[in-house]
């Protein structure tokens, strides 16, 4: 049983991917704007203790994980690895039916 995507399905999948990418870049932009502000606040209030490192590292790890979620599967395994794997499994099932 082959699954064919309609134009509407393709559009919905593409829209979801674009929304995920936009969300990642919005998060990255917020990070780039807020962290320097936190550094400035830290410098003015307590220059002896650099507490801005903690939110910078925590949020940075979050951004890396977000990037992996949005782009990671295409970076590690190629762009359409899910589609290829689904097709491989479906072809295998079809071949076993007819044997």
SULPEKA-V317777 format. One record per pair of residues at least 6 apart in sequence whose C-alpha atoms are under 8 Angstrom apart, sorted by the first residue. I is the first residue (numbers start at 1). GAP is how many residues later the second one is. Records with the same first field share a line. If there is no record, write none. Layout:
BEGIN
I->GAP + GAP
END
This chain:
BEGIN
1->89 + 93
2->85 + 88
17->53
20->50
21->49
24->39 + 42 + 43 + 46
27->36
28->35
31->28 + 29
35->17 + 20 + 21
38->14
39->13
42->7 + 8 + 9 + 10
43->7
73->6 + 8
74->6 + 7
END
